[in-house]
Structures are given as C-alpha cells and as structure tokens.
C-alpha cells in the first residue's frame, strides 16, 4: 500500500510516496490500523504515539483493510483511507442525486413562475415594503473592537427583532433585521423575499435546490445565517414521520450585519443610513460583564436515560446498528438572559464555533466542539468528527490523568474510530475525483469542562457539486446521530421522549460566493416562551456502560449550566 504524504513547504506540490515501513510511529499506526489483524510488533511499537494499542485495535476492527492511496500532511498524526462503507450505510448525497426531476409545484403554481403571495403564517414586516430600491449592501470598516463577545452581547440585547450571531473561523458576526428568510418543515419549503414568496412542497430535491432559490433573490453578496434541526435528516431521507410538525430549517439573510475581525470591524447594511447607527452601537462602551453564581440545574429523568442506554446497547449487540447517540433534556428552572450567558460562557469555553440567536420565538446560545462541514469558495471541504469524552477540571495533574485514560480507553477509541470511518466514507463519496485527506486523527481537544478525541478529514469538490451538496452529504454529524445514520434516526426517535430541534443539528453561515461553515449544535441552552432547557447525549456502542454514559452527559451539561445568567427581575 502506498501512502502519499504532502510536502510541508508547498501544499500544492506532488505528494511523495512513503510506506508503512517508515520508522515513524505515525506510519506504524497506519500499518496497524489498515493491515488488520495487526502484528504484536506493530501494536507495541506504536505506543509512543499516545494512542493505546487497544484504541488502535478497535480502530482497525472498525476501518478494515484498504489499498487505496490517501494523502497525509508532512507531519502529524496517522491517516486512514476512504474505506468502503459498512453494509446498510448509504450517503445522503447519493440519495439526493437519485431524486428525479424538479421539485413538485403547488396547485397554485406553474413552471417558471414565481408566486407572489402574502406569508400565510404571520404578517409581512414593514421593512419588506421598503426594500424596493435597496438591493446592494453598503459597507464601512471601522476600528477593531477590543472585546467582541461584549459587543455581541450588546448588539443582541438591543436588537428589536430577530437576530443571529455566529463565531466562525474569521471571527464573530452579528446579523440583524432579516430581509429574507427560508423556512422548511415536512409539508413545505417557503422562501419569503423582498419580491414575494416562493413555496415548494417538501422533498429532498426541493432541499437540494435551496441555493437556486437564494440566488434568485434580488440581493448582492448576501450571507445566510441560520439553523438546521436534527429532524431535517430524517425528512430528507424519506422518514417524514420522524420529523414532527415543527420547522427543521430556518435561514435568514439580514438587512444589516456587523463582522468583527482583528484588522477592523466591517459594517454592512442595505440602507446606508443604518451604518451610522451600527457604528454608534459598536463603538459604545459595552455594559459590565454579568456576575453569576452557579445555580443548580435539576438532574431529572436519570433513570429513564439509563434505561434508554441499556436498550440501545441491546439493539447494537443484536446487530441493528453499530453506534447511536442517545440524549436527554434537562429543564432550567428560570428564564435565562441569553446574551449575558453567551458572553460569560464564551469567556470560559474554548469552542470550535459559538452562536447566539433569536428567530421566530426560538432562542439559543451555545459553544460547539466541532464542525459539521467547512467549505471554501474554491471548493475545499473539511469535517471534524469528535467522539470520545472525559472531564476537564482545570487541575493539571487530574486533567493529565483523565487525558491518559481517554487515550487508552478501548471503548472511547472504538467509538471515535467508527465515527471517523463514516466521515471518511462520506467525504470520499462527496469528492470522488480527489483523494481524501486526513489532517488529524484522535487528537485531544479541550472544550470547556470536557476534553474530546478529535479528527479532521478533508476533500475537494468537483463542479457541479457545491457547498450545499457538501452540507447535505455530511449532515447531520455522525457524532450526533450514529452508524448507520438512517437506523440511528429511528432508534433515536424511539428512545428519546421529545424531538431534538436544533440540538444535534447545525448552526451555519452560507455565502453567495459558495463559502459555507456549519457547526454542530451542542453545549447549548435553548429558550422559548419563557421556558429554558439544556440537552446532552453520549455515543453508545456495544461496550457502553449506562452509568458512565450518564456521567458523560453530566460533564457536558456542566460546560453550559455553570454560566447561565438569570433574566433580571
């Protein structure tokens, strides 16, 4: 087997072949994982890598054997090939491609005609009538803000209507006053725009054509912000009975934006007069940070969760599936000040992404440990499977011991490798004309009160595939669903007493130039109609112990519960 390793000085250079016989521990682990069963020599000689022999053996069982070349960075952890998916696993990208023809039209529509109608669910906002001449965003760059989380808190707290804040790879961004929105449930997909509304009967093909609908909006250089609920996956795959009646996709394009960068703060608005208002708010002194004492959150329904885990383990041992993430909901006994909670929690956490939003009555603040997918405008795709957890206490010696335990736990290694393999399979199906690049494998990432095993898998899209196809192919994250995904949707629906909504789904930004960034919704507090709640889950495999999985949910809940700020009064 040849393993291609890219040069460190020039990423575009031709990969140089190396073989598993290399003296590096990384090459030894590649050999141990791919050439199963590994020899005792290979297993033992990889001990210096920090990954236990038990974890590597579990990874080998999961991944199997392959001779297809892969691409690896010049220095870094081991990498695995795009192996065939296990029986019963079919990528959502393939399912979307199989849907024939255009999306079905409603009885009131004819092909090629946009239907202008009043929104059936709520009154048309006044700003919608004032948008006729404003199609281009006006921009202004002002000085960088020294404390973006505080500025985000201020903008969100003072927002008169719906808003969406997203921390992406380039910094924080705040979207205000939606000028267009797209909402989908199991009955329909509805786009409300400046020139009227377009409605489609729900189908997987209608979902796939979301970029076409957005491109028809009379707006230049737009950016969408929004969330995709976990139930979107079931509806996309034909399991509409599992989707419930609530919306499972909500995207908005704002009339005004603030994007915080280290080099400066970009203000954008369709109305140039709004730029002055935005600048005044951004440059104003932020309110004092909230001070809060941790308040107890009731740990209810622990017994029901233990029962659900036991049942999931039985399903796995009976061969129904290989892994499933089972979650539980914990109510918060007081209304939460979400902007203040976001600021406080962001200072204490080290997330991959973070968000704060209020859309159509549903509000949320969270700190995601991983991304579902990242797509550049050039078509580079990355996904970050995260699975395997131990607590993080802040005490160095204790955390080092827990880290060692995490790296040497066979169950955690198997759980991660199983999720990693599916991520590689899905990436290979999405990017068939390019090699799959494994940038990182089983690294430990600190995320607030927990530490995780994390990997990174990359690929390159080939036209006509685009960013939305990548999102469809990789959503939901295997680390919030299971293996196979479709069977996991059914088991989750059976074992969890309520629908997930955004939990386990994604928050995302999607730009007109094809850039997309989507993060998994975890470590999050939700609020609607004065009722607030938390949710956390654990990955269940055949080796799972219910008590340990319950403990894992408590560790994850703590990363957000300790930062909850009650509403004043």
C-alpha positions as CSV (number, residue, x, y, z in Angstrom):
1,X,0.0,0.0,0.0
2,X,1.3,3.5,-0.8
3,X,0.6,6.4,1.5
4,X,1.0,9.8,-0.1
5,X,2.5,12.5,2.1
6,X,2.3,16.1,1.0
7,X,5.3,18.4,1.4
8,X,5.4,20.8,4.3
9,X,6.9,23.7,2.3
10,X,4.5,23.7,-0.6
11,X,0.9,22.3,-0.2
12,X,0.4,22.2,-4.0
13,X,3.4,20.0,-4.6
14,X,3.1,16.5,-5.8
15,X,2.7,14.1,-2.9
16,X,5.8,11.9,-2.2
17,X,5.0,8.2,-1.6
18,X,6.1,6.7,1.7
19,X,5.3,3.3,3.1
20,X,4.1,1.9,6.4
21,X,7.6,0.5,7.0
22,X,8.8,4.0,7.9
23,X,10.4,4.3,11.3
24,X,7.9,7.0,12.4
25,X,5.3,6.0,14.9
26,X,2.7,7.5,12.7
27,X,3.5,5.2,9.8
28,X,3.4,2.2,12.3
29,X,-0.1,3.2,13.4
30,X,-1.2,3.4,9.8
31,X,0.1,-0.1,9.3
32,X,-1.6,-1.4,12.5
33,X,-4.9,0.2,11.6
34,X,-5.1,-0.7,7.9
35,X,-3.5,-4.1,7.8
36,X,-5.7,-5.9,10.3
37,X,-5.1,-8.0,12.2
38,X,-2.0,-6.1,13.4
39,X,1.1,-7.9,14.4
40,X,2.2,-7.7,18.0
41,X,5.3,-5.9,16.8
42,X,3.2,-3.1,15.1
43,X,0.9,-2.7,18.1
44,X,3.7,-2.5,20.6
45,X,6.0,-0.2,18.6
46,X,3.2,2.4,18.2
47,X,3.0,3.0,21.9
48,X,5.0,6.2,21.8
49,X,2.3,7.9,19.7
50,X,0.0,8.5,22.7
51,X,-2.8,6.2,21.3
52,X,-3.2,2.9,23.1
53,X,-2.9,-0.4,21.5
54,X,-6.5,-1.2,22.5
55,X,-7.7,2.0,20.8
56,X,-5.7,1.2,17.7
57,X,-7.1,-2.3,17.6
58,X,-10.6,-1.0,17.9
59,X,-9.9,1.4,15.1
60,X,-8.6,-1.4,12.9
61,X,-11.7,-3.5,13.5
62,X,-13.8,-0.5,12.5
63,X,-11.9,0.6,9.4
64,X,-11.0,-2.8,8.0
65,X,-8.5,-3.2,5.1
66,X,-7.9,-1.0,2.1
67,X,-5.2,-0.4,-0.5
68,X,-6.4,2.9,-1.9
69,X,-3.9,5.8,-1.6
70,X,-4.5,8.6,0.9
71,X,-3.0,12.0,1.4
72,X,-1.4,13.0,4.7
73,X,0.3,16.2,6.0
74,X,4.1,16.2,6.2
75,X,4.0,15.9,10.0
76,X,1.2,14.9,12.2
77,X,-1.0,12.0,13.4
78,X,-1.9,8.9,11.5
79,X,-4.2,8.8,8.5
80,X,-6.6,6.3,7.1
81,X,-8.0,5.7,3.6
82,X,-11.5,6.1,2.3
83,X,-12.6,2.5,3.0
84,X,-15.9,1.1,1.8
85,X,-18.9,1.9,4.0
86,X,-20.3,-0.9,6.1
87,X,-23.4,-2.7,4.9
88,X,-26.5,-0.7,5.1
89,X,-24.8,2.7,5.1
90,X,-25.7,5.0,2.1
91,X,-24.6,8.6,1.9
92,X,-27.3,11.3,1.9
93,X,-25.5,12.8,-1.1
94,X,-26.4,9.8,-3.2
95,X,-29.9,9.8,-2.1
96,X,-30.3,13.5,-3.1
97,X,-28.8,12.7,-6.5
98,X,-31.4,10.0,-7.1
99,X,-34.4,12.3,-6.7
100,X,-35.6,12.8,-10.3
101,X,-36.8,16.0,-11.9
102,X,-37.7,19.4,-10.5
103,X,-39.4,19.8,-7.1
104,X,-43.2,19.3,-7.2
105,X,-45.2,22.5,-7.6
106,X,-48.2,23.5,-5.5
107,X,-51.5,23.6,-7.2
108,X,-51.4,27.4,-7.5
109,X,-48.0,27.4,-9.3
110,X,-46.9,26.9,-12.8
111,X,-43.4,26.1,-14.0
112,X,-41.0,29.0,-14.2
113,X,-43.4,31.4,-12.4
114,X,-42.5,32.9,-9.0
115,X,-45.6,33.1,-6.9
116,X,-46.2,36.3,-5.1
117,X,-48.4,35.9,-2.1
118,X,-48.7,37.1,1.5
119,X,-47.0,35.0,4.0
120,X,-49.7,32.7,5.3
121,X,-48.3,32.3,8.8
122,X,-47.5,35.8,10.0
123,X,-47.9,39.4,9.0
124,X,-45.5,40.8,6.4
125,X,-42.9,43.1,8.2
126,X,-43.0,46.8,7.4
127,X,-39.4,46.8,6.2
128,X,-40.3,44.3,3.5
129,X,-42.3,47.0,1.7
130,X,-39.4,49.5,1.9
131,X,-36.8,47.3,0.2
132,X,-37.7,48.1,-3.5
133,X,-34.7,50.2,-4.2
134,X,-32.1,48.7,-1.8
135,X,-30.5,45.7,-3.3
136,X,-26.8,46.3,-2.7
137,X,-25.1,46.2,0.7
138,X,-23.3,49.4,1.7
139,X,-20.2,48.8,3.7
140,X,-18.0,50.7,6.1
141,X,-14.9,49.5,8.0
142,X,-14.2,51.0,11.5
143,X,-11.6,50.2,14.1
144,X,-11.4,46.7,15.6
145,X,-13.3,46.1,18.7
146,X,-11.2,45.1,21.7
147,X,-13.8,42.8,23.2
148,X,-16.0,41.1,20.5
149,X,-18.0,38.9,23.0
150,X,-19.1,42.0,24.9
151,X,-20.0,43.8,21.6
152,X,-22.0,40.8,20.5
153,X,-23.9,40.8,23.8
154,X,-24.7,44.5,23.4
155,X,-26.0,44.2,19.8
156,X,-28.1,41.1,20.7
157,X,-29.5,42.6,23.8
158,X,-30.5,45.8,22.0
159,X,-31.9,44.1,18.9
160,X,-35.5,44.9,18.4
161,X,-36.3,41.7,16.4
162,X,-34.8,38.5,15.2
163,X,-31.0,38.3,15.2
164,X,-28.3,35.7,14.7
165,X,-24.7,35.8,16.0
166,X,-22.1,33.3,14.7
167,X,-18.5,32.9,15.6
168,X,-16.8,31.3,12.6
169,X,-13.2,30.8,11.6
170,X,-12.7,34.5,10.8
171,X,-14.3,35.9,14.0
172,X,-17.7,36.9,15.3
173,X,-20.6,38.2,13.1
174,X,-24.0,39.6,14.0
175,X,-26.9,39.5,11.6
176,X,-29.8,41.9,12.3
177,X,-33.3,42.5,10.8
178,X,-33.9,39.7,8.3
179,X,-34.8,40.9,4.8
180,X,-35.4,37.4,3.5
181,X,-35.9,34.0,5.2
182,X,-36.3,30.4,4.2
183,X,-38.2,28.0,6.5
184,X,-38.9,24.3,5.9
185,X,-41.0,21.7,7.6
186,X,-42.2,18.3,6.5
187,X,-45.0,19.9,4.4
188,X,-43.3,22.7,2.6
189,X,-40.3,24.9,1.9
190,X,-41.1,28.6,2.0
191,X,-38.8,31.4,0.9
192,X,-40.0,34.9,1.9
193,X,-38.1,37.6,0.0
194,X,-38.3,41.3,-1.0
195,X,-40.2,40.5,-4.2
196,X,-42.7,38.0,-2.7
197,X,-42.8,34.4,-1.6
198,X,-41.9,31.1,-3.2
199,X,-43.3,27.9,-1.8
200,X,-42.4,24.4,-2.7
201,X,-43.9,21.1,-1.5
202,X,-41.3,19.4,0.7
203,X,-38.9,16.9,-0.9
204,X,-35.3,16.1,-0.8
205,X,-34.9,17.6,-4.2
206,X,-36.5,20.9,-3.0
207,X,-33.9,20.9,-0.3
208,X,-31.1,20.4,-2.8
209,X,-32.3,23.4,-4.8
210,X,-32.1,25.8,-1.9
211,X,-29.0,27.5,-3.4
212,X,-31.0,28.2,-6.6
213,X,-33.8,29.8,-4.7
214,X,-31.4,32.0,-2.8
215,X,-29.5,33.0,-5.9
216,X,-32.8,34.4,-7.4
217,X,-33.2,36.9,-4.6
218,X,-32.5,40.5,-5.7
219,X,-29.7,40.9,-3.2
220,X,-25.9,41.1,-4.0
221,X,-23.2,39.4,-2.0
222,X,-25.6,38.1,0.6
223,X,-24.8,35.8,3.6
224,X,-27.3,33.4,5.1
225,X,-27.4,32.7,8.8
226,X,-29.5,30.0,10.4
227,X,-30.0,26.6,11.9
228,X,-30.8,23.1,10.6
229,X,-32.7,20.9,13.0
230,X,-31.7,17.3,13.6
231,X,-35.1,16.1,12.1
232,X,-34.1,17.6,8.7
233,X,-32.0,14.5,8.1
234,X,-34.9,12.1,8.6
235,X,-37.2,14.2,6.4
236,X,-34.5,14.4,3.7
237,X,-34.2,10.6,3.7
238,X,-37.9,10.0,3.4
239,X,-38.7,9.4,7.1
240,X,-41.1,12.3,7.3
241,X,-43.0,10.5,10.1
242,X,-40.0,11.1,12.4
243,X,-39.8,14.8,11.6
244,X,-42.7,16.1,13.6
245,X,-44.6,19.3,12.8
246,X,-42.1,21.9,13.8
247,X,-39.8,23.6,11.3
248,X,-36.5,21.9,10.8
249,X,-34.7,24.5,8.7
250,X,-34.6,28.3,9.3
251,X,-32.2,30.5,7.3
252,X,-32.2,34.3,7.2
253,X,-30.5,37.0,5.1
254,X,-30.1,40.2,7.2
255,X,-30.7,43.8,6.3
256,X,-27.7,44.7,8.5
257,X,-24.5,43.0,9.6
258,X,-21.5,43.5,11.8
259,X,-18.5,41.4,11.3
260,X,-15.7,41.6,13.9
261,X,-12.2,41.0,12.6
262,X,-8.8,41.5,14.2
263,X,-7.9,44.1,11.5
264,X,-11.2,46.0,11.7
265,X,-14.9,45.9,12.1
266,X,-17.0,45.6,8.9
267,X,-20.4,47.2,8.9
268,X,-22.9,46.2,6.2
269,X,-26.4,47.5,5.6
270,X,-28.9,47.7,2.7
271,X,-29.9,51.2,4.0
272,X,-26.7,53.4,4.1
273,X,-28.2,55.4,7.0
274,X,-28.1,52.3,9.2
275,X,-24.3,52.3,9.0
276,X,-24.2,55.3,11.4
277,X,-26.4,53.5,13.8
278,X,-24.3,50.4,13.7
279,X,-21.1,52.3,14.2
280,X,-22.5,54.1,17.2
281,X,-23.6,50.9,18.8
282,X,-20.3,49.1,18.1
283,X,-18.2,52.0,19.4
284,X,-20.2,52.5,22.6
285,X,-18.8,51.2,25.8
286,X,-20.2,47.7,26.5
287,X,-22.2,47.1,29.7
288,X,-20.4,45.5,32.6
289,X,-20.0,41.7,32.3
290,X,-22.6,39.7,34.3
291,X,-21.6,38.2,37.6
292,X,-23.3,35.0,38.3
293,X,-23.1,32.2,40.9
294,X,-23.6,28.7,39.5
295,X,-27.1,27.6,40.1
296,X,-28.2,24.0,40.4
297,X,-30.0,22.5,37.4
298,X,-32.2,19.6,38.2
299,X,-30.8,16.3,37.1
300,X,-34.2,14.7,36.4
301,X,-35.0,11.6,34.4
302,X,-31.6,10.0,35.0
303,X,-33.3,6.6,35.5
304,X,-35.1,6.9,32.1
305,X,-31.8,7.7,30.5
306,X,-30.1,4.7,31.9
307,X,-33.0,2.5,30.6
308,X,-32.6,4.1,27.1
309,X,-28.9,3.4,27.1
310,X,-29.4,-0.2,28.1
311,X,-32.0,-0.6,25.3
312,X,-29.6,1.0,22.8
313,X,-26.8,-1.4,23.8
314,X,-29.2,-4.3,23.2
315,X,-30.0,-3.1,19.7
316,X,-26.3,-2.7,18.9
317,X,-25.5,-6.2,20.2
318,X,-28.4,-7.6,18.2
319,X,-26.9,-6.1,15.0
320,X,-29.5,-3.4,14.3
321,X,-26.8,-0.7,14.2
322,X,-23.2,-0.1,15.4
323,X,-23.5,3.2,17.3
324,X,-26.2,5.6,18.3
325,X,-26.1,8.9,20.2
326,X,-28.8,9.0,22.9
327,X,-29.5,12.4,24.5
328,X,-31.6,13.7,27.4
329,X,-33.2,17.0,28.2
330,X,-32.7,18.9,31.5
331,X,-35.1,21.8,32.3
332,X,-33.7,25.1,33.6
333,X,-36.0,26.4,36.3
334,X,-35.7,30.1,35.4
335,X,-35.8,32.4,32.4
336,X,-32.2,32.9,31.0
337,X,-30.6,36.1,29.9
338,X,-29.1,34.6,26.7
339,X,-26.8,37.5,25.6
340,X,-25.3,37.7,29.1
341,X,-25.0,33.9,29.2
342,X,-23.3,33.9,25.8
343,X,-20.7,36.4,26.9
344,X,-19.9,34.7,30.1
345,X,-19.9,31.2,28.6
346,X,-17.7,32.3,25.7
347,X,-15.1,33.7,28.0
348,X,-14.9,30.4,29.9
349,X,-15.1,28.0,27.0
350,X,-12.8,27.2,24.1
351,X,-15.3,26.1,21.4
352,X,-14.7,25.4,17.7
353,X,-17.6,27.7,17.0
354,X,-20.2,29.6,19.0
355,X,-23.6,31.1,18.4
356,X,-26.4,33.2,19.8
357,X,-29.7,33.6,18.1
358,X,-33.4,34.5,18.4
359,X,-35.5,33.5,15.4
360,X,-39.3,33.4,15.4
361,X,-39.6,32.8,19.1
362,X,-36.9,30.2,19.5
363,X,-33.7,31.4,21.1
364,X,-30.4,29.7,21.8
365,X,-26.8,30.2,22.9
366,X,-24.1,27.6,22.6
367,X,-20.5,26.6,22.2
368,X,-19.9,23.9,19.7
369,X,-17.0,21.5,20.0
370,X,-16.9,20.6,16.3
371,X,-17.9,21.5,12.8
372,X,-20.3,19.5,10.5
373,X,-18.6,20.9,7.4
374,X,-16.5,23.8,6.3
375,X,-16.4,24.7,2.6
376,X,-14.2,27.4,1.0
377,X,-15.2,29.3,-2.1
378,X,-12.6,27.3,-4.0
379,X,-14.4,24.0,-3.0
380,X,-12.1,22.7,-0.3
381,X,-14.2,20.7,2.2
382,X,-13.3,19.8,5.8
383,X,-15.3,18.0,8.5
384,X,-14.3,17.4,12.1
385,X,-15.6,14.3,13.8
386,X,-15.4,14.5,17.6
387,X,-16.2,11.4,19.7
388,X,-14.7,10.2,23.0
389,X,-15.0,12.2,26.2
390,X,-13.5,12.8,29.6
391,X,-14.0,15.6,32.1
392,X,-11.7,18.6,32.3
393,X,-11.3,20.0,35.8
394,X,-8.8,22.8,35.4
395,X,-6.4,20.9,37.7
396,X,-3.4,20.0,35.6
397,X,-2.4,16.6,37.2
398,X,-6.0,15.5,37.3
399,X,-6.7,16.5,33.7
400,X,-3.5,14.8,32.5
401,X,-4.6,11.6,34.2
402,X,-8.1,11.9,32.5
403,X,-6.4,12.6,29.2
404,X,-4.3,9.4,29.5
405,X,-7.5,7.5,30.5
406,X,-9.3,8.8,27.4
407,X,-6.4,7.9,25.0
408,X,-6.2,4.4,26.5
409,X,-9.9,3.5,26.8
410,X,-10.8,0.8,24.2
411,X,-14.5,1.9,24.1
412,X,-13.7,5.5,23.5
413,X,-11.1,4.6,20.8
414,X,-13.6,2.3,19.1
415,X,-16.4,4.9,19.3
416,X,-14.1,7.6,17.8
417,X,-12.7,5.4,15.0
418,X,-16.2,4.3,14.0
419,X,-17.3,7.9,13.6
420,X,-14.1,8.8,11.9
421,X,-14.5,6.0,9.3
422,X,-18.0,7.2,8.3
423,X,-16.7,10.7,8.0
424,X,-14.0,9.4,5.6
425,X,-16.6,7.3,3.6
426,X,-18.9,10.3,3.2
427,X,-16.1,12.6,2.2
428,X,-14.9,10.0,-0.4
429,X,-18.4,9.8,-1.9
430,X,-18.7,13.6,-1.9
431,X,-15.3,14.1,-3.6
432,X,-14.8,11.1,-5.9
433,X,-12.3,12.8,-8.1
434,X,-9.8,13.8,-5.4
435,X,-8.1,11.9,-2.6
436,X,-9.5,12.2,0.9
437,X,-7.0,14.0,3.3
438,X,-6.9,13.0,6.9
439,X,-5.4,16.1,8.6
440,X,-5.7,14.9,12.2
441,X,-6.5,11.7,13.9
442,X,-7.5,11.2,17.6
443,X,-6.0,14.4,18.9
444,X,-7.3,15.6,22.2
445,X,-9.2,18.9,22.2
446,X,-10.1,20.9,25.4
447,X,-13.7,22.1,25.2
448,X,-14.7,23.8,28.4
449,X,-15.4,21.3,31.1
450,X,-14.6,18.3,28.9
451,X,-11.9,17.0,26.6
452,X,-12.6,15.1,23.4
453,X,-10.9,12.9,20.8
454,X,-10.9,14.8,17.6
455,X,-10.0,14.2,13.9
456,X,-10.1,16.2,10.8
457,X,-11.0,14.9,7.3
458,X,-10.7,16.9,4.0
459,X,-11.6,16.7,0.4
460,X,-12.1,18.9,-2.8
461,X,-15.4,19.4,-4.6
462,X,-15.6,18.9,-8.4
463,X,-18.2,21.0,-10.3
464,X,-21.1,21.0,-10.5
465,X,-21.1,19.9,-6.8
466,X,-21.2,22.9,-4.5
467,X,-21.2,23.8,-0.8
468,X,-24.8,22.9,-0.2
469,X,-24.2,19.5,-1.6
470,X,-21.4,19.1,0.9
471,X,-23.7,20.1,3.7
472,X,-26.3,17.6,2.5
473,X,-23.7,14.8,2.3
474,X,-22.3,15.3,5.8
475,X,-25.3,16.4,7.8
476,X,-26.0,15.5,10.5
477,X,-22.7,14.8,12.0
478,X,-22.1,11.1,12.6
479,X,-21.1,12.1,16.2
480,X,-24.7,13.3,16.9
481,X,-26.6,10.5,15.0
482,X,-25.0,7.1,14.7
483,X,-23.9,4.3,12.4
484,X,-25.7,3.6,10.1
485,X,-27.3,7.0,10.2
486,X,-30.8,6.1,8.9
487,X,-31.2,3.3,11.5
488,X,-29.9,5.7,14.2
489,X,-32.7,8.2,13.3
490,X,-35.3,5.6,14.0
491,X,-33.7,4.4,17.3
492,X,-33.3,8.0,18.5
493,X,-36.9,8.7,17.7
494,X,-37.9,5.6,19.7
495,X,-35.7,6.2,22.7
496,X,-35.8,10.0,23.2
497,X,-39.1,11.4,24.6
498,X,-39.1,14.6,22.5
499,X,-37.9,15.9,19.2
500,X,-34.4,17.4,19.1
501,X,-35.0,20.6,17.1
502,X,-31.7,22.4,16.6
503,X,-29.9,20.1,19.1
504,X,-27.6,17.7,17.3
505,X,-28.3,19.6,14.0
506,X,-26.3,22.7,12.9
507,X,-25.9,26.4,13.1
508,X,-24.4,27.8,9.9
509,X,-23.5,30.6,7.6
510,X,-23.7,30.3,3.8
511,X,-22.4,33.0,1.4
512,X,-23.3,33.9,-2.1
513,X,-19.8,33.1,-3.2
514,X,-20.2,29.4,-2.1
515,X,-18.5,29.6,1.3
516,X,-20.3,27.6,4.0
517,X,-19.5,27.0,7.6
518,X,-21.7,24.7,9.8
519,X,-21.2,23.8,13.4
520,X,-22.8,21.1,15.4
521,X,-25.4,22.4,18.0
522,X,-24.1,21.0,21.3
523,X,-23.3,22.6,24.7
524,X,-26.3,24.8,24.2
525,X,-29.1,26.4,26.2
526,X,-32.5,26.8,24.4
527,X,-35.4,29.0,25.3
528,X,-39.0,29.5,24.0
529,X,-41.9,31.2,25.7
530,X,-40.0,31.7,28.9
531,X,-39.1,28.0,29.2
532,X,-35.4,27.2,29.1
533,X,-33.7,23.8,28.8
534,X,-30.4,22.1,28.2
535,X,-29.7,18.9,26.3
536,X,-26.7,16.5,26.2
537,X,-26.0,13.0,24.9
538,X,-23.4,10.3,24.7
539,X,-22.3,7.9,22.0
540,X,-23.5,4.4,22.7
541,X,-21.6,1.3,21.3
542,X,-21.6,-2.3,22.3
543,X,-19.1,-1.7,25.1
544,X,-21.0,1.1,26.7
545,X,-21.8,1.1,30.4
546,X,-25.0,3.1,31.2
547,X,-23.7,4.7,34.3
548,X,-20.6,6.0,32.5
549,X,-22.7,7.4,29.7
550,X,-24.9,9.2,32.2
551,X,-21.8,10.7,33.8
552,X,-20.7,11.9,30.4
553,X,-23.9,13.8,29.9
554,X,-23.4,15.5,33.2
555,X,-19.9,16.5,32.3
556,X,-21.2,18.0,29.1
557,X,-24.2,19.8,30.7
558,X,-21.8,21.4,33.2
559,X,-20.0,23.2,30.4
560,X,-23.0,25.4,29.9
561,X,-25.0,25.1,33.1
562,X,-22.4,26.9,35.3
563,X,-22.6,30.0,33.0
564,X,-26.4,30.5,32.9
565,X,-27.4,34.1,33.8
566,X,-31.0,34.6,35.1
567,X,-33.0,37.3,33.5
568,X,-33.3,40.4,35.6
569,X,-36.4,40.8,37.7
